[in-house]
Amino acid sequence: MITLHKSRIPVWIEALDGNTVDKTSFSRTIDAFLKQVEESDGLRCFVADSALYTKKTIGELSEKVQWVTRVPETVGLLKKLLDEIPAESFVSDPERPGYRWCELGSTFRGVRQRWVVVFSQSARDREAKTLDRKGFFVVATNALDDTRLSGRDLLDLYKAQGTSIELGFRFLKDPLFFADAFFRKSEKRIMALTMVMAIALLIYALAEEELRETLKKLRESLPDQKKKPTSRPTMRWIFQLMDNIHWKPSRGDPGGEVWMKDVQRKIVSFFSPEVRKIYGVG
């Protein structure tokens, strides 16, 4: 699946054989996607996990698009590099506590790149019992113009990857979802179910984006799980807040009315007229 950055709006989905390896499928998937959007304008920058970083894939993609990915720890140059960078070369940022990084140029597998070597204190704490310097990782890109994509931006782009696709479909890993109990006899049924799930994620992501944009524009907020105001609620939390809306009869009105709590009525008021009409909110 390919999504639009932090919005999690899916723009491409395909079902692959369970034996397909990411290292070989990434390039084919991106090629197929590019053929569908070849007439669109704008900078295309693909962010992916370290499976993208292979000699063949980065060689093929670098001529077509810009990419951002993590350098696998198996790359020999990476191991040598971490031992040679002096500690004073790393800079910190108050807005990103626990992270320090330094930027350098690299040519690997014949492709000119920028590498941002990042130290994460939280990763170091988790891996304190493993090999020394394991708190480090490297984000690489073939976008050489740091005025358009700074080292700080690269770190943010890579970190945001975990909030796009993973959060959208992580419910599949929940044992209560019983995903392993689903059985589809034919490929057509598998494709149909995949499409239904993709459309569901599309609607979910669009609703979340619309709500957040409206809250930002109106400078409004909603209560989060700790009863504190937030302008960036998740739709999962909104669904929980909207629980227990029901119809009740009304004197003199055979059609009755929709009963809602004040917070539910407030949530509905931030959506489109079509949505407000459904709930009877003016």
C-alpha positions as a Python dict, from the first residue, in 0.01 Angstrom:
ca = {
    (1, 'M'): (0, 0, 0),
    (2, 'I'): (109, 356, -76),
    (3, 'T'): (-37, 640, 131),
    (4, 'L'): (-5, 1018, 129),
    (5, 'H'): (240, 1097, 408),
    (6, 'K'): (87, 1162, 751),
    (7, 'S'): (-271, 1176, 629),
    (8, 'R'): (-274, 798, 577),
    (9, 'I'): (-494, 847, 270),
    (10, 'P'): (-432, 536, 55),
    (11, 'V'): (-356, 605, -311),
    (12, 'W'): (-241, 257, -418),
    (13, 'I'): (-304, -97, -301),
    (14, 'E'): (-222, -436, -446),
    (15, 'A'): (-241, -789, -314),
    (16, 'L'): (83, -985, -343),
    (17, 'D'): (162, -1351, -299),
    (18, 'G'): (254, -1438, 58),
    (19, 'N'): (598, -1548, -60),
    (20, 'T'): (677, -1212, -221),
    (21, 'V'): (987, -1042, -80),
    (22, 'D'): (976, -665, -19),
    (23, 'K'): (1330, -620, -148),
    (24, 'T'): (1223, -735, -494),
    (25, 'S'): (864, -606, -504),
    (26, 'F'): (919, -241, -402),
    (27, 'S'): (1063, -135, -737),
    (28, 'R'): (785, -304, -938),
    (29, 'T'): (515, -153, -718),
    (30, 'I'): (652, 200, -748),
    (31, 'D'): (691, 160, -1126),
    (32, 'A'): (328, 52, -1157),
    (33, 'F'): (215, 344, -940),
    (34, 'L'): (416, 596, -1143),
    (35, 'K'): (252, 481, -1465),
    (36, 'Q'): (-86, 573, -1317),
    (37, 'V'): (21, 922, -1204),
    (38, 'E'): (275, 1009, -1472),
    (39, 'E'): (85, 1322, -1577),
    (40, 'S'): (59, 1469, -1226),
    (41, 'D'): (293, 1747, -1116),
    (42, 'G'): (490, 1795, -797),
    (43, 'L'): (781, 1641, -614),
    (44, 'R'): (748, 1268, -559),
    (45, 'C'): (942, 1136, -263),
    (46, 'F'): (885, 778, -153),
    (47, 'V'): (947, 683, 210),
    (48, 'A'): (992, 315, 290),
    (49, 'D'): (1160, 83, 538),
    (50, 'S'): (1508, -59, 494),
    (51, 'A'): (1389, -330, 252),
    (52, 'L'): (1400, -60, -16),
    (53, 'Y'): (1774, -16, 30),
    (54, 'T'): (1921, -274, -207),
    (55, 'K'): (2175, -226, -483),
    (56, 'K'): (1923, -309, -754),
    (57, 'T'): (1627, -110, -617),
    (58, 'I'): (1801, 217, -537),
    (59, 'G'): (1983, 198, -868),
    (60, 'E'): (1656, 162, -1062),
    (61, 'L'): (1454, 416, -862),
    (62, 'S'): (1714, 693, -837),
    (63, 'E'): (1670, 773, -1206),
    (64, 'K'): (1292, 819, -1164),
    (65, 'V'): (1204, 944, -815),
    (66, 'Q'): (1343, 1066, -487),
    (67, 'W'): (1338, 826, -195),
    (68, 'V'): (1397, 823, 180),
    (69, 'T'): (1476, 504, 365),
    (70, 'R'): (1679, 353, 644),
    (71, 'V'): (2016, 198, 570),
    (72, 'P'): (2020, -168, 684),
    (73, 'E'): (2269, -255, 955),
    (74, 'T'): (2407, -523, 727),
    (75, 'V'): (2568, -262, 501),
    (76, 'G'): (2940, -280, 570),
    (77, 'L'): (3002, 90, 515),
    (78, 'L'): (2751, 170, 790),
    (79, 'K'): (2937, -30, 1053),
    (80, 'K'): (3266, 138, 963),
    (81, 'L'): (3106, 482, 957),
    (82, 'L'): (2964, 467, 1309),
    (83, 'D'): (3307, 395, 1449),
    (84, 'E'): (3467, 694, 1277),
    (85, 'I'): (3224, 981, 1345),
    (86, 'P'): (3336, 1187, 1647),
    (87, 'A'): (3072, 1259, 1913),
    (88, 'E'): (3108, 1637, 1870),
    (89, 'S'): (2983, 1610, 1509),
    (90, 'F'): (2628, 1545, 1629),
    (91, 'V'): (2379, 1828, 1684),
    (92, 'S'): (2062, 1826, 1891),
    (93, 'D'): (1728, 2003, 1860),
    (94, 'P'): (1510, 2109, 2157),
    (95, 'E'): (1200, 2023, 1952),
    (96, 'R'): (1318, 1663, 1916),
    (97, 'P'): (1437, 1558, 2263),
    (98, 'G'): (1632, 1236, 2275),
    (99, 'Y'): (1766, 1269, 1920),
    (100, 'R'): (2103, 1391, 1790),
    (101, 'W'): (2223, 1369, 1431),
    (102, 'C'): (2487, 1465, 1180),
    (103, 'E'): (2468, 1480, 801),
    (104, 'L'): (2721, 1368, 543),
    (105, 'G'): (2748, 1283, 175),
    (106, 'S'): (2791, 931, 45),
    (107, 'T'): (2815, 740, -279),
    (108, 'F'): (2694, 386, -237),
    (109, 'R'): (2638, 137, -517),
    (110, 'G'): (2706, 414, -766),
    (111, 'V'): (2425, 639, -637),
    (112, 'R'): (2505, 979, -482),
    (113, 'Q'): (2321, 1017, -153),
    (114, 'R'): (2286, 1216, 167),
    (115, 'W'): (2307, 1020, 490),
    (116, 'V'): (2171, 1148, 820),
    (117, 'V'): (2329, 955, 1105),
    (118, 'V'): (2084, 963, 1396),
    (119, 'F'): (2136, 880, 1761),
    (120, 'S'): (1817, 791, 1950),
    (121, 'Q'): (1839, 780, 2328),
    (122, 'S'): (1523, 570, 2357),
    (123, 'A'): (1663, 314, 2111),
    (124, 'R'): (1991, 313, 2304),
    (125, 'D'): (1806, 248, 2630),
    (126, 'R'): (1616, -43, 2475),
    (127, 'E'): (1933, -194, 2333),
    (128, 'A'): (2166, -122, 2625),
    (129, 'K'): (2233, -492, 2668),
    (130, 'T'): (2337, -544, 2305),
    (131, 'L'): (2635, -427, 2104),
    (132, 'D'): (2777, -78, 2167),
    (133, 'R'): (2652, 212, 1945),
    (134, 'K'): (2329, 21, 1859),
    (135, 'G'): (2133, 337, 1949),
    (136, 'F'): (2239, 475, 1605),
    (137, 'F'): (2062, 443, 1273),
    (138, 'V'): (2108, 607, 932),
    (139, 'V'): (1840, 764, 713),
    (140, 'A'): (1946, 791, 348),
    (141, 'T'): (1806, 979, 49),
    (142, 'N'): (1899, 1061, -308),
    (143, 'A'): (1747, 1410, -264),
    (144, 'L'): (2072, 1607, -265),
    (145, 'D'): (1925, 1958, -226),
    (146, 'D'): (1918, 2017, 150),
    (147, 'T'): (1736, 2349, 102),
    (148, 'R'): (1427, 2160, -12),
    (149, 'L'): (1466, 1864, 222),
    (150, 'S'): (1684, 1928, 526),
    (151, 'G'): (1837, 1665, 752),
    (152, 'R'): (1574, 1751, 1012),
    (153, 'D'): (1301, 1697, 752),
    (154, 'L'): (1447, 1360, 657),
    (155, 'L'): (1430, 1242, 1015),
    (156, 'D'): (1069, 1359, 1047),
    (157, 'L'): (974, 1194, 717),
    (158, 'Y'): (1118, 861, 818),
    (159, 'K'): (964, 868, 1166),
    (160, 'A'): (623, 957, 1019),
    (161, 'Q'): (622, 629, 826),
    (162, 'G'): (502, 447, 1137),
    (163, 'T'): (192, 666, 1162),
    (164, 'S'): (65, 607, 810),
    (165, 'I'): (16, 250, 697),
    (166, 'E'): (100, 71, 1019),
    (167, 'L'): (-163, 252, 1226),
    (168, 'G'): (-420, 208, 953),
    (169, 'F'): (-405, -171, 945),
    (170, 'R'): (-252, -264, 1281),
    (171, 'F'): (-591, -395, 1396),
    (172, 'L'): (-524, -698, 1176),
    (173, 'K'): (-258, -811, 1425),
    (174, 'D'): (-499, -791, 1717),
    (175, 'P'): (-586, -1149, 1828),
    (176, 'L'): (-942, -1032, 1899),
    (177, 'F'): (-989, -957, 1530),
    (178, 'F'): (-941, -1325, 1437),
    (179, 'A'): (-781, -1239, 1104),
    (180, 'D'): (-644, -1593, 1075),
    (181, 'A'): (-1001, -1725, 1080),
    (182, 'F'): (-1084, -1564, 744),
    (183, 'F'): (-1068, -1799, 450),
    (184, 'R'): (-1117, -1702, 87),
    (185, 'K'): (-1129, -1981, -166),
    (186, 'S'): (-1043, -1779, -476),
    (187, 'E'): (-813, -1492, -569),
    (188, 'K'): (-1116, -1287, -676),
    (189, 'R'): (-1258, -1301, -324),
    (190, 'I'): (-922, -1207, -175),
    (191, 'M'): (-900, -908, -408),
    (192, 'A'): (-1259, -808, -326),
    (193, 'L'): (-1193, -816, 48),
    (194, 'T'): (-868, -623, 0),
    (195, 'M'): (-1054, -354, -193),
    (196, 'V'): (-1323, -326, 76),
    (197, 'M'): (-1055, -283, 343),
    (198, 'A'): (-872, -21, 135),
    (199, 'I'): (-1192, 179, 79),
    (200, 'A'): (-1268, 158, 452),
    (201, 'L'): (-921, 295, 529),
    (202, 'L'): (-972, 567, 267),
    (203, 'I'): (-1297, 682, 429),
    (204, 'Y'): (-1139, 663, 774),
    (205, 'A'): (-839, 870, 669),
    (206, 'L'): (-1046, 1131, 483),
    (207, 'A'): (-1280, 1174, 780),
    (208, 'E'): (-989, 1216, 1019),
    (209, 'E'): (-818, 1467, 790),
    (210, 'E'): (-1139, 1668, 741),
    (211, 'L'): (-1206, 1681, 1116),
    (212, 'R'): (-852, 1788, 1202),
    (213, 'E'): (-848, 2056, 934),
    (214, 'T'): (-1180, 2195, 1054),
    (215, 'L'): (-1066, 2202, 1417),
    (216, 'K'): (-748, 2380, 1314),
    (217, 'K'): (-932, 2635, 1100),
    (218, 'L'): (-1186, 2714, 1374),
    (219, 'R'): (-925, 2694, 1652),
    (220, 'E'): (-1146, 2441, 1826),
    (221, 'S'): (-1068, 2124, 2017),
    (222, 'L'): (-1222, 1804, 2150),
    (223, 'P'): (-1143, 1610, 2469),
    (224, 'D'): (-886, 1334, 2436),
    (225, 'Q'): (-868, 1014, 2641),
    (226, 'K'): (-735, 1211, 2940),
    (227, 'K'): (-1007, 1476, 2910),
    (228, 'K'): (-755, 1729, 2779),
    (229, 'P'): (-829, 1940, 2467),
    (230, 'T'): (-677, 1825, 2139),
    (231, 'S'): (-710, 1947, 1781),
    (232, 'R'): (-571, 1623, 1637),
    (233, 'P'): (-797, 1341, 1758),
    (234, 'T'): (-785, 1002, 1592),
    (235, 'M'): (-1100, 869, 1428),
    (236, 'R'): (-1070, 561, 1647),
    (237, 'W'): (-1118, 783, 1952),
    (238, 'I'): (-1397, 975, 1779),
    (239, 'F'): (-1578, 646, 1714),
    (240, 'Q'): (-1558, 571, 2087),
    (241, 'L'): (-1692, 915, 2173),
    (242, 'M'): (-1981, 865, 1929),
    (243, 'D'): (-2089, 540, 2093),
    (244, 'N'): (-2446, 507, 2224),
    (245, 'I'): (-2616, 753, 1987),
    (246, 'H'): (-2972, 629, 1947),
    (247, 'W'): (-3320, 719, 1830),
    (248, 'K'): (-3590, 807, 2079),
    (249, 'P'): (-3960, 886, 2033),
    (250, 'S'): (-4071, 1246, 2062),
    (251, 'R'): (-4409, 1378, 2169),
    (252, 'G'): (-4599, 1516, 1876),
    (253, 'D'): (-4338, 1397, 1629),
    (254, 'P'): (-4393, 1046, 1487),
    (255, 'G'): (-4046, 1056, 1336),
    (256, 'G'): (-3883, 1088, 1676),
    (257, 'E'): (-3533, 1231, 1713),
    (258, 'V'): (-3170, 1131, 1742),
    (259, 'W'): (-3042, 1146, 2099),
    (260, 'M'): (-2683, 1260, 2146),
    (261, 'K'): (-2458, 1387, 2422),
    (262, 'D'): (-2324, 1741, 2399),
    (263, 'V'): (-1976, 1624, 2293),
    (264, 'Q'): (-2130, 1406, 2021),
    (265, 'R'): (-2337, 1696, 1890),
    (266, 'K'): (-2021, 1910, 1888),
    (267, 'I'): (-1830, 1647, 1689),
    (268, 'V'): (-2105, 1624, 1427),
    (269, 'S'): (-2114, 2004, 1393),
    (270, 'F'): (-1758, 2001, 1253),
    (271, 'F'): (-1849, 1783, 955),
    (272, 'S'): (-2018, 1865, 624),
    (273, 'P'): (-2386, 1965, 590),
    (274, 'E'): (-2462, 1619, 453),
    (275, 'V'): (-2329, 1454, 769),
    (276, 'R'): (-2503, 1705, 998),
    (277, 'K'): (-2832, 1637, 821),
    (278, 'I'): (-2807, 1265, 895),
    (279, 'Y'): (-2783, 1338, 1267),
    (280, 'G'): (-3033, 1623, 1264),
    (281, 'V'): (-2776, 1883, 1365),
    (282, 'G'): (-2825, 2230, 1215),
}
